Amino acid sequence: MYSIYHFFKHLVAHKSTLQAVEKLGGFPFAAEMLSCQNDGVFPDLAIKINSDKSLFTGGELIELKDSVSYTVSSFNSTIPTGTKEINKVIKGENSTIKRQMEEAGDVIDSLPSRDVFYLI
């Protein structure tokens, strides 16, 4: 079972590694909890869906934003929102994301609206 809570628990457990990486994409995220991992394409990460419909649904989308100062990073690629419709995320050039999610065992349509989080 995975969720954004498990994702942040992993970050806290590896806080020293997180502080040492120059770019967030270089952090060794727990691959077993991710259904896709991309660089420069929204979403950078997606958490696997929990098919048992337990307390945690999983499926959250995560965008990584690097910043070397205390200013908010640019959001050129996508407008920040709290949720996204997955069918809009996996269209066209993002078909790689769909393929990755399916290969990870996600039934993509089982969670049509996904929560979006930003790791800055």
KOLDO-463959 format. One line per 4 residues: their letters; for each residue x, y, z of N, C-alpha, C. Coordinates in nm, 3 decimals. Last residue first. Layout:
N
a	X:Y:Z:X:Y:Z:X:Y:Z; ...
//
This chain:
120
ilyf	0.921:2.098:-0.366:1.009:2.211:-0.402:1.132:2.208:-0.316; 0.686:1.902:-0.492:0.801:1.892:-0.402:0.901:1.997:-0.448; 0.344:1.911:-0.508:0.466:1.973:-0.560:0.574:1.963:-0.455; 0.070:1.703:-0.603:0.159:1.759:-0.501:0.285:1.811:-0.569
vdrs	-0.264:1.630:-0.681:-0.133:1.675:-0.730:-0.056:1.740:-0.616; -0.491:1.360:-0.708:-0.437:1.470:-0.630:-0.297:1.503:-0.680; -0.683:1.278:-0.996:-0.566:1.254:-0.912:-0.527:1.380:-0.835; -0.957:1.111:-1.123:-0.911:1.240:-1.075:-0.799:1.216:-0.973
plsd	-0.993:0.835:-1.185:-0.991:0.936:-1.291:-0.940:1.073:-1.249; -0.900:0.549:-1.115:-0.890:0.671:-1.036:-0.879:0.789:-1.132; -0.926:0.359:-1.306:-0.989:0.331:-1.177:-0.984:0.451:-1.083; -0.782:0.406:-1.534:-0.917:0.463:-1.527:-0.985:0.441:-1.393
ivdg	-0.544:0.253:-1.484:-0.542:0.400:-1.487:-0.681:0.461:-1.468; -0.440:0.028:-1.298:-0.559:0.036:-1.382:-0.592:0.185:-1.382; -0.094:-0.041:-1.278:-0.205:0.050:-1.249:-0.319:0.031:-1.349; 0.132:-0.187:-1.335:0.014:-0.258:-1.287:-0.104:-0.170:-1.251
aeem	0.344:-0.080:-1.459:0.356:-0.089:-1.314:0.233:-0.157:-1.251; 0.249:-0.065:-1.717:0.353:-0.164:-1.688:0.373:-0.184:-1.538; 0.077:0.156:-1.682:0.021:0.024:-1.712:0.122:-0.086:-1.682; 0.268:0.357:-1.638:0.167:0.327:-1.536:0.107:0.188:-1.557
qrki	0.410:0.355:-1.882:0.479:0.327:-1.756:0.380:0.285:-1.647; 0.203:0.430:-2.061:0.270:0.301:-2.074:0.338:0.261:-1.945; 0.147:0.690:-1.965:0.043:0.586:-1.965:0.106:0.447:-1.971; 0.393:0.812:-2.020:0.344:0.804:-1.882:0.239:0.695:-1.870
tsne	0.394:0.800:-2.294:0.498:0.727:-2.220:0.455:0.709:-2.075; 0.204:0.980:-2.368:0.168:0.839:-2.377:0.272:0.750:-2.308; 0.240:1.251:-2.374:0.255:1.186:-2.245:0.212:1.039:-2.249; 0.176:1.346:-2.622:0.318:1.326:-2.593:0.342:1.256:-2.460
gkiv	-0.150:1.230:-2.587:-0.047:1.276:-2.680:0.094:1.242:-2.641; -0.251:1.203:-2.237:-0.275:1.222:-2.381:-0.148:1.256:-2.457; -0.236:1.188:-1.963:-0.173:1.081:-2.040:-0.195:1.092:-2.190; -0.376:1.405:-1.858:-0.232:1.394:-1.831:-0.166:1.295:-1.926
knie	-0.639:1.366:-1.914:-0.575:1.482:-1.975:-0.423:1.476:-1.959; -0.698:1.145:-1.760:-0.708:1.130:-1.906:-0.648:1.250:-1.979; -0.675:1.240:-1.499:-0.567:1.158:-1.551:-0.576:1.144:-1.704; -0.727:1.565:-1.397:-0.793:1.450:-1.460:-0.685:1.369:-1.530
ktgt	-0.588:1.681:-1.094:-0.582:1.674:-1.241:-0.659:1.551:-1.285; -0.581:1.910:-0.815:-0.618:1.783:-0.878:-0.604:1.795:-1.029; -0.472:2.152:-0.747:-0.479:2.048:-0.645:-0.514:1.912:-0.700; -0.233:2.306:-0.970:-0.369:2.280:-0.925:-0.364:2.169:-0.821
pits	-0.022:2.512:-1.158:-0.042:2.439:-1.032:-0.191:2.427:-0.996; 0.010:2.452:-1.500:-0.044:2.543:-1.400:-0.070:2.464:-1.273; 0.314:2.345:-1.644:0.178:2.315:-1.604:0.134:2.413:-1.496; 0.558:2.456:-1.729:0.502:2.341:-1.799:0.356:2.314:-1.764
nfss	0.632:2.674:-1.566:0.610:2.692:-1.710:0.531:2.578:-1.773; 0.662:2.765:-1.297:0.568:2.660:-1.332:0.532:2.672:-1.480; 0.962:2.835:-1.119:0.875:2.859:-1.232:0.785:2.738:-1.257; 0.976:2.839:-0.756:1.022:2.798:-0.888:0.917:2.829:-0.995
vtys	0.989:3.102:-0.526:0.911:2.993:-0.583:0.960:2.966:-0.725; 1.291:3.162:-0.341:1.184:3.205:-0.429:1.113:3.083:-0.487; 1.515:3.110:-0.196:1.387:3.102:-0.126:1.272:3.157:-0.210; 1.719:2.908:-0.413:1.695:3.025:-0.328:1.561:3.007:-0.258
vsdk	1.726:2.706:-0.582:1.849:2.728:-0.505:1.838:2.851:-0.417; 1.494:2.459:-0.659:1.515:2.601:-0.630:1.640:2.614:-0.546; 1.302:2.234:-0.855:1.428:2.269:-0.791:1.436:2.419:-0.770; 1.021:2.049:-0.826:1.065:2.184:-0.861:1.191:2.217:-0.783
leil	0.829:1.779:-0.938:0.951:1.822:-0.868:0.992:1.960:-0.918; 0.504:1.671:-0.888:0.591:1.753:-0.973:0.709:1.799:-0.888; 0.312:1.385:-0.865:0.409:1.471:-0.797:0.495:1.541:-0.900; -0.006:1.244:-0.809:0.091:1.293:-0.906:0.182:1.393:-0.835
eggt	-0.139:0.950:-0.650:-0.105:1.092:-0.649:0.002:1.124:-0.752; -0.206:0.683:-0.624:-0.231:0.749:-0.751:-0.194:0.895:-0.757; -0.377:0.600:-0.315:-0.257:0.613:-0.396:-0.290:0.693:-0.521; -0.582:0.559:-0.133:-0.607:0.522:-0.273:-0.478:0.519:-0.355
flsk	-0.598:0.431:0.185:-0.517:0.514:0.096:-0.539:0.468:-0.048; -0.781:0.244:0.282:-0.785:0.380:0.334:-0.710:0.477:0.243; -0.827:0.052:-0.023:-0.810:0.068:0.121:-0.820:0.215:0.160; -0.859:-0.059:-0.274:-0.948:0.049:-0.230:-0.944:0.067:-0.078
dsni	-0.682:-0.234:-0.381:-0.772:-0.289:-0.280:-0.869:-0.184:-0.223; -0.508:-0.101:-0.547:-0.625:-0.164:-0.608:-0.724:-0.219:-0.506; -0.360:0.191:-0.524:-0.387:0.076:-0.438:-0.518:0.013:-0.484; -0.143:0.310:-0.774:-0.280:0.302:-0.722:-0.290:0.178:-0.635
kial	0.179:0.459:-0.721:0.094:0.350:-0.766:-0.044:0.358:-0.700; 0.248:0.800:-0.788:0.243:0.691:-0.691:0.146:0.586:-0.743; 0.459:0.953:-1.017:0.322:0.914:-0.985:0.329:0.795:-0.891; 0.668:1.231:-1.106:0.647:1.105:-1.035:0.497:1.079:-1.020
dpfv	0.640:1.443:-1.278:0.773:1.382:-1.265:0.762:1.244:-1.200; 0.354:1.443:-1.494:0.416:1.455:-1.363:0.554:1.392:-1.363; 0.539:1.665:-1.692:0.443:1.650:-1.583:0.365:1.522:-1.599; 0.881:1.624:-1.755:0.745:1.607:-1.808:0.651:1.593:-1.688
gdnq	1.133:1.626:-1.640:1.094:1.737:-1.726:0.957:1.727:-1.789; 1.156:1.288:-1.618:1.232:1.410:-1.594:1.186:1.516:-1.692; 0.959:1.042:-1.444:1.003:1.112:-1.565:1.080:1.237:-1.525; 0.812:0.753:-1.345:0.916:0.848:-1.304:0.973:0.909:-1.431
cslm	0.527:0.574:-1.226:0.606:0.636:-1.333:0.704:0.735:-1.272; 0.453:0.447:-0.999:0.406:0.387:-1.124:0.471:0.454:-1.244; 0.631:0.377:-0.696:0.602:0.465:-0.809:0.551:0.388:-0.931; 0.717:0.215:-0.494:0.590:0.286:-0.472:0.547:0.371:-0.591
eaaf	0.959:0.114:-0.579:0.849:0.020:-0.562:0.715:0.089:-0.538; 1.141:0.328:-0.569:1.083:0.289:-0.699:0.963:0.196:-0.684; 1.179:0.581:-0.367:1.146:0.438:-0.354:1.070:0.392:-0.478; 1.431:0.798:-0.504:1.294:0.774:-0.459:1.268:0.624:-0.455
pfgg	1.716:0.922:-0.467:1.673:0.783:-0.490:1.534:0.756:-0.431; 1.745:1.231:-0.642:1.716:1.163:-0.516:1.670:1.020:-0.544; 1.765:1.365:-0.878:1.876:1.278:-0.842:1.855:1.203:-0.712; 1.553:1.538:-0.889:1.548:1.420:-0.974:1.659:1.320:-0.944
lkev	1.641:1.752:-0.735:1.548:1.656:-0.677:1.538:1.528:-0.759; 1.987:1.821:-0.741:1.858:1.829:-0.810:1.768:1.720:-0.753; 2.180:1.771:-0.548:2.174:1.903:-0.610:2.040:1.926:-0.679; 2.145:1.608:-0.232:2.131:1.606:-0.378:2.120:1.749:-0.432
aqlt	2.149:1.643:0.046:2.276:1.634:-0.025:2.263:1.639:-0.178; 1.895:1.633:0.147:1.968:1.758:0.161:2.096:1.760:0.078; 1.838:1.364:0.096:1.760:1.468:0.029:1.834:1.602:0.033; 2.009:1.240:0.274:2.031:1.221:0.131:1.959:1.331:0.053
skha	1.887:1.321:0.514:2.027:1.359:0.487:2.061:1.343:0.339; 1.628:1.204:0.493:1.646:1.349:0.495:1.788:1.391:0.461; 1.500:0.963:0.475:1.623:0.983:0.398:1.657:1.131:0.387; 1.269:0.983:0.620:1.364:0.878:0.659:1.499:0.895:0.590
vlhk	1.140:1.180:0.471:1.186:1.211:0.607:1.291:1.109:0.651; 1.080:1.033:0.238:1.165:1.153:0.231:1.223:1.186:0.369; 0.908:0.837:0.343:1.034:0.797:0.281:1.131:0.915:0.273; 0.698:1.002:0.416:0.767:0.924:0.520:0.904:0.880:0.469
ffhy	0.614:1.086:0.165:0.679:1.184:0.253:0.749:1.115:0.370; 0.511:0.836:0.076:0.614:0.906:0.000:0.689:1.005:0.090; 0.310:0.788:0.258:0.424:0.696:0.254:0.542:0.760:0.180; 0.143:0.998:0.179:0.194:0.993:0.317:0.316:0.902:0.326
isym	0.071:0.935:-0.075:0.157:1.052:-0.057:0.216:1.053:0.083; 0.096:0.573:-0.068:0.022:0.699:-0.076:0.122:0.813:-0.063; 0.055:0.217:-0.087:0.134:0.339:-0.099:0.042:0.461:-0.108; 0.084:-0.117:0.000:0.000:0.000:0.000:0.089:0.124:0.000
//
